Amino acid sequence: MQSGYTAQPINPPSDSNRAEPTDNPTPQVVLRIWKDIFGFDDIDLNSDFFDLGGNSLVAGRLQIALKEKLGVVIRTADILRHPTVADLAEKIQSVIKNVRRNELLTSNPDVIPLQPRGEGRPIFVISNSMIFRKLALQLGTDQPVYTILMKDDGPVSNKSSLSEIIDFYLQRIRAVQPNGPYRLAGWCVSGWIAYGIARKLEQQSEQIELLTVIDATAPAYLAQCNASTKLLYYWYSFKAARKKISTVHLAAKKLVKTEKTQEEKDDDEIESAASRVGLFGALQGKMLLFCSQEDPINCLPSDLGWERILGRSIQAVRLPGSHHGIFEAPGAKIMAQRILDQLMP
C-alpha cells in the first residue's frame, strides 16, 4: 500500500473461528481490500473493522476502494452495521444483486414494482389490478412486491390456452429473477395462474418459497361440487350482488348499459380456461390461503377445494371484508403479517 494513514490493530487478529472462503468471489475481494487498507495480511473473514483500529478516515478509504473495485457505494452506516469482512461482503453482494435487479426491471417494462424497496426476494403478484398496492405497503419496505402487466393484446385477450397464459407470466418472472426460490401471489382467478406458474417452476427444478392465494376456490372446484353446494353458493352470490344495488331498476339499468372492464373479461377467460383443464397437480412448496369471511365463499369448506389438488391439508385464513374489501384494513394488515411470518427464516 502506498503512503497514507495505516491503522494499527487494537487487538491482534485471532486464528480461531476463521471463516472459510466461499465460491462467492465478493468476500475475497473485500478481504483483499481490507488487507491493503490496514497494511497487513493477518486478517480473515471474521476480522472486525473496529478491533483492527478502524476509524472514520479508514472508513472513507474503504468506501473509495470498494467503489473502485466493485462499483458499489457503501455508506458509513453500512460499515457500522456490518463491521466484519464477511458481514460487509454479504451486504455488498446484496447491493450488487439489487443493482442487477433494477437493471432487469428497466429492461422488462411489463414488470411493475408496487413496492420496489428492500433486499429480499420479490413477491410476484399475478394480477392486472392495482388492488395489491395496499397489501404491498403493509408488507413494509424490506419486501419488494412486483406485479406483471397483461397487455391488451396479450394471451388472455387473444383467447390463448391456460398453458400459454402461464408461460406469458413465467417468462417475465424469470427475466427479472432467473432462479428460485420464488415468492408468488394471486387473487381470485389469478390465483389459479399463480398456482400454475408455481407448478411449472417446480417441474423446472425450481423451489417455491411461498405461494399466496387470495379469495379463490381451487380450479374447477365449483363445477365438481354437488348440486346442493352449488345452489347454496350461487344463492349467496345472488344475495351479495343485491347488496350492491339499491333497486331492481338500477340493477337492470346497470346490466343493460355497463360493459365489463378488460380485467373482468380477462378473469372470465381465465376461469373458462381453468375449467376446461380440470384439476392441477400437487405442489411441493408452501401455500398460504386467504378468503373473505363473507358470503358466498364463506359457505364453502375451509380448504376451498385446494386439499385434493395440494395432496395435503390446508385451511383458509378468513378475513373481514368482501372479495375486494379484504384488501382494506384490517384485512391487508392480517395478510401481510401472515405472509411475513411464513417468510421468516
N, C-alpha and C positions, 0 to 999 in steps of 0.2 A: 504494500500500500504506500502511496506517495505521502509526502509530508502533510501534516494536519493533526488535529486532535485525535489522540488514541486513548480510549477509556481503559482504565485498569480494573480488573475484576475485584469486587468486594470479597467474594469467596472463590477459591479455586474450583473449577468445574469438577463435578464428581463423576467417577467412572461407573457408578451404579445406576441401574434403571435407564440405560440409554435406549432411546427408541431406535428400532431397526429401520433402515431405508426401505422405501416402498417403490412400486412400479411407477407411481406418480412422480414426474421429474420436478414439480414445483418445490417440495421440501428441500431437495438437494440444491436447487438454485438459490433458495433463500438461505440455506446453511452456508453456502459459499460466500454470499454477500455479507453475512454476519462475520464470518472469519476475516474477510477483507477489511471491514469497517473497524472491528475490535482489534485487529492486528495480531491475532494468534490462532493456531489451529485446534487448540484443545476445547472445542465447542461441539456439542451434539444437538440432536433434535429436541432434547428436553431442557437445554440451557435456557435460563431466564434472562431477559433483557436487563432487568434491574440488578439481579445478582452479579451480572458481568460488569456493572458500573455504568449502565446506560443512563443518559440524561437527555434533555431537550435538544442539545446540539447533536448528539449521536442519532437521536430520532429523526432529526431533519436530514442528516446524511443518509440514513437508512431509507427514508421516503424517496429521496432523489435517486438512489441506486435501484430501488425496486421499480420505479417508473422507467428508468433507462433499460433495465434488463428484462422486465416482464410486461411493461406497458400498462401497469395498473397504478392508480392513485390510492394510497393508503393514508388515512388520517392518523393524527396523534392518538385520538381516542381508540382507534383500532389496535394500536400497539399497547395501550393501557389495558384493553380488554383481552388481548391475546399476546401475553408477554413472552411465551416460549417460541422457539423456532417452529415447532410442529403446529402449534395453535395458530400462529400468524400465517404459516403456509396454507393451512386449511381455510382461513379467512380469505387469503389471496385467491385460492382456487375457486372459492365461491364467487368472488368478484369477477374473475375471468369467465366463469360459467354464465353469470348474469349478462355480461357484455355480449357474449356469443348469442345468448337467448334473445337479447334486444335486436341484434343484427338479423336473426332469423325471423323475428316478428316483423321487422321492417320489410323484409323480402317476401313476407306472406301476409298480404293485406286482408285476407279473409279471416284471419285470427285476430280478434279484437280483445284487448285487455279490459276487463271490467274492474280489476284491481291489480295494477301492474307491479306494485312494490312487493318486496320480500325475496328471500334467498332460497326458499323451499321449492319443491317441485310444484308446478301449477296444477290447479284443478281445471280440467277442460269441460266446459258446460255445453251440452248438446241442446241448443235451443236458439231460435231466432228472436225470442222475446227478451226484452231488457228487464224482465221481472226478477232475474237473478242478481241484479245490481245491489239490492238491499241486503241480500244474503252475503254477497261478496264483501260488502262493507262491514258486516257483522263478524266475518271471519278474521278481520284485522289486517294490519299492514305487513305481517310476516308471511301471509299466504296469498300468492298470486292466483288470480282467477281469470281465465280466458274463455270467451265464447267464440263460436265459429259461425260466420255469416253465410247463410244459404242464399245464393244469388237467385234473382227472379228466373233466370234461365238455367238454374241448377237441375240436378237429377230428380228432385221431388216434383217440380213443375213440369218436367218432361215425362212424368209417369214412369220413371225407371223402376227397376226391381228394388226390393228392400236391400239386397246384397250390394247393389250399385250405390244406394244412398249411404250405407255403412262405409263403403270404400271411399266415398267422397270425403266424409269426415275423417276417416282414418288416415288418409294421405296428408291432410292438413295438420293433424295432430303430430304425426311422425316427422313432418317437415320442421316443426318447432322443437319437438322433443323426440329425437331419433330412437332412444332406448328407454326402457322402464326403470323402475316401477312407475305405473301410471295411476293418476287420480282422475276419475271421470264422474260426471253427474248429468242427470236428465230429468225433466219434469214432464208429466203427462205422457203422451205417446212418444216424446223424445227420449223418455226413459228406456223405451224398447230399443231405440237406436244405440243409446249408451251401452245397454246390455250386449247388443250385437257386436259393438266395437270391442268391448271387454273380452268377449268370447273369441273374436278373431285375433286379438293381440295374444291371448293365451295360446291359441293354435300356432302362433308365430314364435312361441317360446318366450314371450314377454310376461312380466309379472304385473298383476293388478293389485295395487296397494289398497285402493278403496274405490268402490262403485257406489254412488249415492243415487237412489231412485226416489223421486218425489211424486206422490199422489198418482200413482199409475198401477193398475192391475197388471198381472202377467199377460204377455201377448196371447190373444185369442182366448183368454180365460172366460170371459162372459159368454162367448159362443159355446163353451163346453159345460156351462153351468146347467143345472136342472131348471125346469120351467118355473118353479116357484121362486127360485133365487133371481132369475131374470126378471120376473114380474115385479118382485119387490124392488129390485134395483131401478128399473125403469119408472116405477111408480114414484119412488123418491126423487128421481131425476126430474120428473114432471113437476113435482111439488117444489123442488128447488128452483126450477125455471120460473114458476109462477111468482115466487117471492121477488123476482127482479122486475116485474111489470105490475103496474097498478090496476089496469083494466084490460078486459079482453079486447077492447077496441085498440088500445095502444099496442097490444101484442100482435094483433092482426096487421096493423099498420107497419110495425117493425118487420114482420115476416115478409110483407109484400115489397117494401121499399129499401130494405137494408141488405146489401150484399155481404157475403162473408169476406173477412180480411184475408190477405195472402197467407198469413200464419195459420188461420183456421182451415184454409184449403189445403195447406201443406200437411197439417195434422190429419185431415181426412184421408189423404193419400197414404200417409204412413200407416194409419190404422188399418186401412184396407189391405195394404201390402203385408202387414204383420199377420193379419187374419188368414191370408192365403198360405203363408209358410208354416203356420201352426207353431208348436212349442219349440223353443230354442233348447240347446243342450246345457249341461251343468256348468257352473262357474267355480273355479278354484279360489279366486281372490275374495277378499272381504266385501260384503254388500251391506249397505245401510238403507233401510226402507222407511220413508215418512209418508203419512197420509193425513188428510183432513179428518177431524172428528165429527164433521157434519155429514149429513146425508147428501148424495146417495152412497158414497163409498163407505160410509160408516156402517152400512147394513151388511157388508161383506165380511168374510172371515179375516182374522187378524193378519194372515200372511198374504192376503190379496191374490192368492193363487200362485205365488212365487215358489213355494216349497217344492212342488212337483218338478219345477224346472231346475232349481238350485241343487236338488238332491240332499238338502239339509234343512233344518228348522230355521225359520226367520219370522219375526213379528214386527209389524209396522209400529213406529213411534207416532202416536196420534197427536195432532197439533190443533190448537184453537184456530178457528177461521175457516173460510170456504176454500175452494180449489185455488182461487187467486189470493184470498186473504191470508193464507198461511205464510206468505212472504212478508207480511207486515209484522210489527211487534205484537205479541211476544214470539210468534212462530219462527221468524227468521233467527232470533237470538237462540232459541232452543235448538234449531237445526245446526247453527254454527258451532255451538258448544259440543253437540254430539259428534259432529264431523271432526273437530279439533281433538276430542278425546280419542277417537279412533286412529288419528294420525300420530298420536304421541308415541315416541319410541318405547 
